[in-house]
Amino acid sequence: MNETILILDFGSQYTQVIARRIRESRVYSEIVPFHTPAAEIRRRAPRGLILSGGPASVHDPDAPMPDPEIFQLGLPVLGICYGLQAMAHLLGGQVEHSAKREYGKGTLEVTARDCPLFQGVSRRSQVWNSHGDRIARLPEGFRPVAATENSDYAAIEHAGRKLYGLQFHPEVAHTPQGRKILGNFVHKICGCGRRWTMRRFIDQAVESIREQVGSERVILGLSGGVDSSVAAALIHRAIGDQLTCIFVNNGLLRAREAETVQEVFGRHFHIRLIYQNATRDFLAALKGVTDPERKRKIIGRKFIEVFEAGTRKAGPARFLAQGTLYPDVIESVPIGGNPAALIKSHHNVGGLPKRMKFELLEPLRCLFKDEVRQVGLELGLPGEIVWRQPFPGPGLAVRIVGEVTKRRLDILRQADAIVLEEMKATGWYRRIWQSFAVLLPVRSVGVMGDERTYDYTVAVRAVESQDGMTADWVRLPHELLERLASRIINEVKGVNRCVFDITSKPPGTIEWE
């Protein structure tokens, strides 16, 4: 039975949050463009529709509007903020600019306790508003079911047609009972069960992979990161030795990275693994290079060369597998008559030559990051890999400011290992987005014992973030900072000074280069 909720995206910054909240109710949700035709929606046979918010006004000349026929499909529909206004506008109601806009916290009072949206919800509760328009006249057949200080129509209902609208945002944390409201919509109104689990996803994905691949062979570029590792384990469960993974050691990896990947995937999971040790080639190509952009381009070109050599060793294959995730697939763009949700081809192994003709296999493309971690745990991947923090494609090269040399890599690798050890030991590693060390091209005078030193400076970076787009530095305990500095200076030869980076993004970036 198809139990999918489709979310029509009108460009809201919260659209992906809506999708997350629905999945937290153990119901599968998917984001589609706002102009998806009613015929396509009928073909996909979802259990209900949600119209997201958005920055536009229904009075804008190029205001995004859904296909009006979606309201004739007999499906339950929930309009949120702009989605409510678009529904009211199309169904004959009146929307007007509000003399008093509502932004921020408000108090919702439920006026119709029999409305299924508000079963189990307090009569008065906090909600989060973000709108400049308001409903002035309801469409025929609708009734108000909740109000706020500035809106008599904060929630509306057409019970017979199962059409509902909310002027506030139930998906955000500032609406504490919003999850209950969304849960009521998908379970009580749309009739969905609680069947969306990672184990169920794995079973469906295995079947889908087998159907797509058949007897063909698959190549996967394994980085050791969470996404490619989970993709490898999932595909291997589906097709076994038809999968070959290529792991490129560019010499820019963290401590014991190459050994861990070979141990986990080669000897534990028994996945066909081609190990390409190209450390010397990468270091030779980077010799004398200090410009960050040049470093990235050199590493990218060299990776393609080595990866291509690995594919020749692997033999003929039809598919290239990638660990593409759902946020990579959905790209919100400003509304101006264009789709609010674009499907983009996100190549984790980017820039491959056209002569390398593969069909893409992306078994994780409908999952969010935390869901991918859950899949990894279900598949038996060790926590060391499942809970890994993000690591840049160019590796430690972007954490060495200036020229990349073997000595500098050795210094940074040791310092970075200490940072990770201490963060894990104190429980901070899984609480934040990223933590790592950076080697600066700054040498300063120090004193160790009776000798003066003239050695490098290491910066420690720790940030918290939701998606990497913005980030704030983490207020680590002074005792932890003291231990980090003490261990790095005492244990890493060539370092005599340690600093802590307290720059947020923006204005800085998470990585230094």
C-alpha positions in Angstrom: 0.0 0.0 0.0 1.4 3.4 -1.0 1.5 5.6 2.1 3.3 8.7 0.8 2.7 12.3 1.6 3.7 14.7 -1.3 4.9 18.2 -0.3 4.5 20.8 -3.0 7.4 23.2 -2.6 6.6 27.0 -3.0 10.2 28.0 -2.0 9.9 28.0 1.8 13.1 27.8 3.8 11.3 25.2 5.9 10.1 22.8 3.2 12.7 20.2 4.1 11.8 20.6 7.7 8.2 19.6 6.8 9.5 16.5 5.1 11.5 15.6 8.2 8.6 16.1 10.5 6.4 13.8 8.4 9.1 11.1 8.4 9.5 11.4 12.1 5.8 10.4 12.2 7.0 7.2 10.4 5.4 8.2 7.2 7.3 8.5 3.9 7.3 12.1 2.5 8.6 13.5 -0.7 9.1 17.1 -2.0 7.9 17.9 -5.5 7.7 21.2 -7.5 4.7 23.4 -6.8 3.5 23.1 -10.4 3.4 19.3 -10.5 0.3 18.5 -12.6 -2.7 16.9 -11.0 -2.5 14.1 -13.4 1.1 13.2 -12.2 -0.1 13.4 -8.6 -3.0 11.1 -9.4 -0.6 8.6 -11.0 1.7 8.6 -8.0 -1.4 8.0 -5.7 -0.2 9.6 -2.5 -2.3 9.6 0.7 -2.3 13.3 1.1 -0.8 16.6 0.0 0.9 19.4 1.9 1.4 22.9 0.3 4.5 24.5 1.8 5.0 28.1 2.7 6.9 30.5 0.5 8.2 34.1 0.2 5.7 35.2 -2.4 2.3 36.9 -2.2 -0.7 35.5 -4.1 -1.0 39.1 -5.5 2.4 39.0 -7.2 2.2 39.0 -11.0 4.3 35.8 -11.1 2.9 34.2 -7.9 3.5 30.5 -7.9 0.3 28.5 -8.1 -0.5 24.8 -8.0 -2.5 23.1 -10.6 -6.1 23.9 -9.4 -7.2 20.4 -10.3 -5.3 19.0 -7.3 -8.3 20.1 -5.2 -10.5 17.8 -7.2 -8.5 14.7 -6.6 -10.3 13.8 -3.4 -7.0 13.8 -1.5 -6.6 15.5 1.9 -4.7 18.7 1.5 -2.9 20.8 4.2 -1.9 24.3 3.2 0.8 26.0 5.4 1.2 29.8 5.4 1.5 30.7 1.7 0.1 27.2 0.9 -3.0 28.2 2.8 -3.3 31.5 1.0 -2.8 29.9 -2.4 -5.5 27.3 -1.7 -7.9 30.0 -0.4 -7.2 32.2 -3.4 -7.8 29.4 -5.9 -11.0 28.2 -4.2 -12.7 31.6 -4.2 -11.6 33.1 -0.9 -10.1 36.6 -0.5 -6.5 37.2 0.5 -5.3 40.7 1.3 -2.2 42.4 2.6 -2.4 42.6 6.4 -2.2 46.0 8.1 -0.3 44.3 10.9 2.1 41.6 9.8 2.8 38.6 12.0 6.4 37.5 12.4 7.6 35.5 15.3 5.8 33.9 18.3 2.1 34.0 18.7 -0.6 32.4 20.8 -3.0 30.0 19.0 -6.5 29.4 20.4 -8.3 26.4 19.1 -12.0 27.4 18.6 -13.3 24.2 17.1 -12.3 21.3 19.4 -13.9 18.7 17.0 -11.4 19.5 14.2 -9.1 16.4 13.8 -6.0 18.5 13.3 -6.2 19.6 16.9 -7.0 16.3 18.6 -4.7 16.1 21.7 -3.5 19.7 21.2 -3.9 22.3 24.0 -6.7 24.8 23.6 -4.0 27.6 23.8 -0.5 27.0 22.6 2.5 28.9 21.2 3.0 29.0 17.4 5.4 30.6 15.0 4.2 33.1 12.4 5.9 34.4 9.3 3.5 36.2 6.9 2.4 39.6 5.6 -0.9 38.5 4.0 -4.0 37.3 5.6 -7.3 35.6 4.8 -10.1 38.2 4.6 -12.9 35.9 3.4 -13.1 32.2 3.5 -13.9 30.1 0.4 -17.3 28.5 0.3 -17.7 25.5 2.7 -14.8 26.4 4.9 -15.0 27.3 8.6 -12.4 28.8 11.0 -11.1 26.3 13.6 -8.3 28.3 15.4 -7.3 32.0 15.8 -4.3 34.1 16.9 -4.1 37.6 18.2 -4.1 39.1 14.7 -5.9 36.5 12.7 -9.4 35.0 13.1 -8.5 32.4 10.4 -5.2 31.0 11.8 -6.5 27.6 10.9 -9.4 26.7 8.6 -11.2 23.5 7.6 -13.5 22.1 4.9 -14.3 18.8 6.6 -16.3 17.3 3.7 -13.4 17.7 1.2 -10.7 17.2 3.8 -9.1 20.5 3.0 -7.2 22.2 5.8 -5.0 25.3 6.2 -2.7 26.8 8.8 -1.5 30.4 8.8 1.4 29.5 11.1 4.3 27.0 10.7 3.7 23.7 12.6 7.0 22.3 11.4 9.4 24.6 13.3 10.7 24.1 16.8 9.0 27.4 17.9 5.6 25.7 17.5 6.0 23.1 20.3 2.8 21.2 19.4 3.3 21.4 15.7 4.5 17.8 15.4 1.3 16.6 17.0 -0.7 18.7 14.4 1.2 17.3 11.5 0.9 13.8 13.0 -2.9 14.3 13.2 -2.9 15.2 9.5 -1.0 12.2 8.2 -2.5 9.6 10.6 -6.0 10.7 11.4 -6.9 12.6 8.3 -4.8 10.9 5.6 -5.1 7.5 7.3 -1.4 6.6 7.1 0.0 4.0 9.4 3.5 4.1 11.0 5.3 1.9 8.4 8.2 4.0 7.3 11.2 2.5 9.1 14.8 2.1 8.1 14.5 -1.7 8.0 11.6 -1.3 5.6 13.6 1.1 3.5 16.5 -1.4 3.3 14.2 -4.2 2.1 12.6 -1.9 -0.5 16.0 -0.5 -1.6 17.5 -4.0 -2.0 14.6 -5.0 -4.3 14.9 -1.8 -6.3 18.7 -2.1 -6.7 18.3 -5.7 -8.0 15.6 -4.6 -10.4 17.7 -1.7 -11.7 21.1 -3.4 -12.0 20.0 -6.9 -13.1 23.2 -8.9 -13.9 25.3 -5.8 -14.6 28.3 -4.7 -12.6 28.6 -1.6 -10.4 31.5 0.7 -9.5 31.5 2.8 -6.4 34.1 5.4 -5.3 34.5 4.7 -1.6 35.8 7.6 0.4 35.4 6.2 3.9 32.8 8.8 4.7 29.3 8.0 5.9 27.4 8.4 2.6 29.6 6.3 0.4 30.1 3.7 3.1 26.4 3.2 3.7 25.8 3.1 -0.1 28.5 0.4 -0.5 27.1 -1.7 2.3 23.5 -1.4 1.0 24.4 -2.2 -2.6 26.6 -5.1 -1.6 23.7 -6.6 0.4 21.6 -6.4 -2.8 24.0 -7.6 -5.5 27.1 -9.0 -3.7 30.2 -9.4 -5.9 28.6 -7.5 -8.8 29.8 -4.4 -6.8 33.4 -3.3 -6.9 34.6 -0.4 -4.7 37.5 1.8 -5.6 39.3 3.5 -2.7 41.9 6.1 -3.6 44.5 6.9 -1.0 45.6 10.4 -1.9 48.0 10.7 1.0 45.7 13.5 2.4 43.6 11.2 4.7 43.2 11.2 8.4 45.2 8.9 10.7 44.5 5.2 10.0 41.9 6.1 7.4 43.2 3.8 4.7 43.6 0.9 7.2 40.1 1.3 8.6 38.4 1.3 5.2 40.3 -1.8 4.0 39.6 -3.6 7.3 35.9 -2.8 7.4 35.0 -3.3 3.7 37.6 -5.7 2.5 38.0 -8.1 5.5 34.8 -7.6 7.4 32.1 -7.1 4.7 34.1 -9.0 2.0 33.4 -6.4 -0.6 35.5 -6.4 -3.7 37.9 -3.5 -3.0 40.5 -2.0 -5.3 43.0 0.0 -3.2 44.8 2.7 -5.2 47.7 4.1 -3.2 48.6 7.3 -5.1 50.2 9.2 -2.2 53.4 10.0 -4.1 51.6 11.2 -7.2 49.4 13.6 -5.2 52.3 15.0 -3.2 54.4 15.5 -6.4 51.5 17.3 -8.1 51.1 19.6 -5.1 54.7 20.5 -4.7 55.2 24.2 -4.4 51.5 25.0 -4.7 50.1 27.4 -2.1 47.0 28.8 -3.7 43.9 27.1 -2.2 41.9 27.0 -5.4 44.9 25.5 -7.4 45.3 22.9 -4.7 41.6 21.8 -5.1 41.8 21.7 -8.9 45.0 19.7 -8.8 43.6 17.2 -6.4 40.4 16.9 -8.4 42.2 16.2 -11.7 44.6 13.7 -10.1 41.7 11.9 -8.4 40.0 11.4 -11.7 43.2 10.0 -13.2 43.6 7.5 -10.4 39.9 6.6 -10.2 39.9 6.0 -14.0 42.9 3.6 -13.6 41.0 1.8 -10.9 37.9 1.3 -13.1 40.2 -0.3 -15.7 41.3 -2.8 -13.0 37.7 -3.4 -12.0 36.7 -4.4 -15.5 33.6 -3.4 -17.5 30.7 -1.9 -15.5 27.5 -0.3 -16.5 26.7 1.6 -13.3 28.5 4.2 -11.1 27.1 4.2 -7.6 27.1 7.4 -5.5 26.0 8.3 -2.0 23.8 11.1 -3.1 21.4 12.2 -0.3 18.0 13.9 -0.5 19.3 17.5 0.3 21.6 17.0 -2.7 18.6 16.2 -4.9 16.3 19.0 -3.9 17.5 22.5 -4.6 15.3 25.4 -3.6 15.5 28.5 -5.9 13.9 31.9 -5.7 10.3 31.9 -7.0 9.8 33.8 -10.2 7.7 31.5 -12.4 10.3 28.8 -12.1 10.0 25.5 -10.2 10.6 25.9 -6.5 12.2 22.5 -6.4 14.7 21.5 -9.0 16.1 18.0 -9.5 19.8 18.3 -9.9 22.4 15.7 -10.7 24.8 15.8 -7.8 28.0 14.0 -8.6 30.0 12.9 -5.6 32.7 11.8 -8.1 32.5 15.0 -9.9 34.0 16.0 -13.3 34.4 12.5 -14.7 35.4 12.5 -18.4 32.7 11.9 -20.9 34.4 8.8 -22.1 33.6 7.2 -18.8 30.0 6.4 -19.6 28.1 5.1 -16.6 24.5 5.0 -15.5 24.0 6.4 -12.1 22.9 4.3 -9.1 21.9 6.4 -6.1 20.1 4.2 -3.6 20.2 6.9 -0.8 18.8 9.8 -2.8 15.5 9.9 -0.8 17.2 10.0 2.6 18.4 12.7 5.0 21.7 12.4 6.8 20.4 11.1 10.1 18.4 8.5 8.2 21.5 7.4 6.3 23.2 6.8 9.7 20.3 4.7 10.8 20.6 2.6 7.7 24.3 2.2 8.3 23.6 0.9 11.8 20.9 -1.5 10.5 23.4 -2.8 8.0 26.0 -3.5 10.7 28.5 -0.8 9.9 30.7 0.1 12.9 29.9 3.3 14.8 33.4 4.6 13.9 32.1 5.0 10.3 28.4 5.7 10.9 29.0 8.6 13.3 31.9 10.2 11.3 31.9 14.0 11.1 32.1 15.6 7.6 35.5 15.5 5.9 36.4 17.6 2.9 37.0 15.9 -0.5 40.6 17.4 -0.8 41.3 16.0 2.6 44.0 17.5 4.9 45.3 19.7 2.0 42.6 22.3 2.9 43.7 22.2 6.5 47.3 23.0 5.7 47.5 26.7 5.0 50.3 27.0 2.4 52.3 24.3 0.7 51.4 20.6 1.3 54.4 18.5 2.2 54.9 15.1 3.8 56.3 16.6 7.0 53.4 19.1 7.3 50.9 16.3 6.7 52.5 14.1 9.4 52.4 17.0 11.9 48.7 17.8 11.1 47.7 14.1 11.1 49.0 13.6 14.6 47.4 16.8 15.9 44.1 16.0 14.3 44.1 12.5 15.7 44.5 14.0 19.2 41.6 16.4 18.6 39.3 13.5 17.6 40.5 11.3 20.5 39.7 14.0 23.1 36.4 15.0 21.5 35.3 11.4 21.5 36.5 10.7 25.0 34.6 13.7 26.4 31.4 13.0 24.5 31.7 16.2 22.4 32.3 14.4 19.1 28.7 13.4 18.4 27.2 16.6 19.9 28.6 18.9 17.2 29.0 19.2 13.4 32.7 19.1 13.1 36.0 19.3 15.0 39.5 19.2 13.6 43.0 20.7 13.6 44.5 23.2 11.1 48.3 23.6 10.5 49.2 27.3 10.1 52.2 28.6 8.1 53.2 30.5 11.2 56.3 29.7 13.2 56.9 31.2 16.6 59.5 31.1 19.4 58.8 28.8 22.3 60.6 27.3 25.2 60.6 23.5 25.9 62.8 22.5 28.8 66.0 24.5 28.6 65.8 25.0 24.8 64.3 27.6 22.7 62.1 26.3 19.8 60.9 27.8 16.6 58.0 25.7 15.5 54.5 25.6 13.9 51.2 26.8 15.3 48.1 24.5 15.3 44.6 25.9 15.3 41.7 23.9 16.8 38.3 24.3 15.1 35.0 23.1 16.5 31.6 24.2 15.0 28.0 23.4 15.4 25.7 23.5 12.3 22.5 22.0 10.9 23.6 21.7 7.3 27.0 23.3 6.9 25.6 26.4 5.2 26.0 28.4 8.4 27.9 27.5 11.5 28.8 28.9 14.9 31.9 28.1 17.0 31.4 25.7 19.9 32.0 26.9 23.4 34.2 24.0 24.5 35.0 23.7 28.2 38.3 25.4 29.2 39.5 22.1 30.7 39.1 20.4 27.3 40.9 23.2 25.5 43.7 23.0 28.0 44.1 19.3 27.5 44.0 19.6 23.7 46.7 22.3 23.7 48.8 20.4 26.2 48.7 17.1 24.3 49.3 18.6 20.9 52.3 20.7 22.0 53.8 17.8 24.0 53.1 14.9 21.7 53.5 16.4 18.2 57.0 17.2 17.3 57.3 20.5 15.4 54.4 22.3 17.2 55.0 24.7 20.1 51.8 26.8 20.0 48.0 26.0 19.9 45.2 28.5 19.3 41.3 28.1 19.2 39.3 29.4 16.3 36.3 31.4 17.4 35.1 32.5 13.9 31.5 31.8 12.9 30.3 31.2 9.3 29.7 33.8 8.0 32.0 35.7 7.9 34.4 32.8 7.9 34.1 29.4 6.4 34.2 26.1 8.3 37.4 25.0 6.6 40.3 27.3 6.4 40.9 26.9 2.6 
